[in-house]
Amino acid sequence: MEKRVMTDSKRRKGLVAVSALLGGVLVLSACTDDGDKGGKANTGTSESSQQDVDKAAAADASEAQIAIKPKNGATNASINNAAQVTVTKGKLTKVVMTTQDGTPVEGTLAADGSSWKPTDQLERSTTYKIDATAADSKGREAHENSSFTTVSPDNSFIGNFTPEDGSTVGVGMPVSINFNKAITDKKAVQDGITVTSSSGQEVVGHWFNGQRLDFRPQDYWQGGSTVTLKLALDGVEGADGVFGVQQKTVTFKIGRNQVSTVDAKTKQMTVTRDGKTIKTIPISAGSPENPTYNGQMVISEKHKEARMNGATVGFTDDDGKGEYDIKDVPHAMRLSTSGTFIHGNYWGKGIFGNANTSHGCVGLADVKGANDPNAPGAWFYDNSLIGDVVIVKNSPDKTITPDNGLNGWNMSWAEWTAGSQA
């Protein structure tokens, strides 16, 4: 085998070759560094291209702007007017509203496509989802969605009111509202309620307690007038974290002016209508042991026949049973919450106009079965409206308290207005 000996010249050539190779590596490395710089320049070009794409997409985006109420994630939303979809610079083409479990909610789209709202009142304690689509004048679509939860029964209050919408009532009928929860911000709630009369009479509210608010004018309503009650309580915070849900307008008419005056001393009742006496009826009021309240009382209920049991109003025998239990009292009309009625009486003989014998009610002669239209009890029943006034005088008892029934007329105007929070 030949043994080769590396000479100095060959060694130098090898070194040169290695140096050249290393130089090549260095050159390549230098090119790689330049390439990185060049890469950054290329990335800039890419970013610039993406920006151009974004600008082009934005330029082609729909001009339609959709707004959904309530806002996404809202809680304690109204069940009346909360849900609404509107659009500007376009028209709504599709709105889908569902409950959390997918149940669809029907709605109404405005004729011009500018808005949409649910057809019916929403349910409390329910989560809803709305998906809306709109298109602008070029047909380009825009989309928006929202999810919200309505107020719960625990976090809401309602007011039960009387009289009923569309009814005709007597001149003494107040607007009486009983709330199902205690109201602590009475001013906020009263500010959300207005009561007006076509007669122009000033109407003022009075709080009897945290749950009852009544409205009346200084004097009885004018006969033939129309009274309007507006409840704008939707979203009103009546107590900490407790909101109103009602948005309602109620109207009722005032009938003729009928006021009946019971004189417990003479045992006669005089019925006046529009200032003229139309009938005088013998009566029997409360006995000396159980006298009838004095004062102005408003008829709040009418029943052709009613059961009256003494145990329900505190009149009991030693065995705990009622001192009386009459299952068919004819022509009964309530005058107080505590149980005062003016009613027909078929069991008392010879007492009318002669003796006061009742447990506090005012009795008129009548027949069993309430089927004789000529009986005094029947006549008065047929000629009375809920809201008519019955005044009792000359009884040995005290004046009825204003909150015992619809009897706020027993307060002076100064006392009444002092209870307003408006």
Secondary structure by P-SEA (a helix, b strand, c coil): cbbbbbcaaaaaaaaaaaaaaaaaaaaaaaaaaaaaaaaaaaaaaaaaaaaaaaaaaaaacccbbbbbccccccccccccccbbbbbccccccbbbbbcccbbbbbbbbccccccccccccccccbbbbbbbbbbccccbbbbbbcccccccccccccccccccccccccccccbbbbbcccccaaaaaaaabbbbbccccbbbbbbccccbbbbbccccccccbbbbbbbccccccccccbbbcccbbbbbbbccbbbbbbcccccbbbbbccccccccccccccccccccccccccccccccbbbbbcccccccccccccccccccccbbbbcccccccbbbbcccccccccccccccbbbccccccccccccaaaaaaaaccccbbbbbccccccccccccccccccccaaaaaaaccc
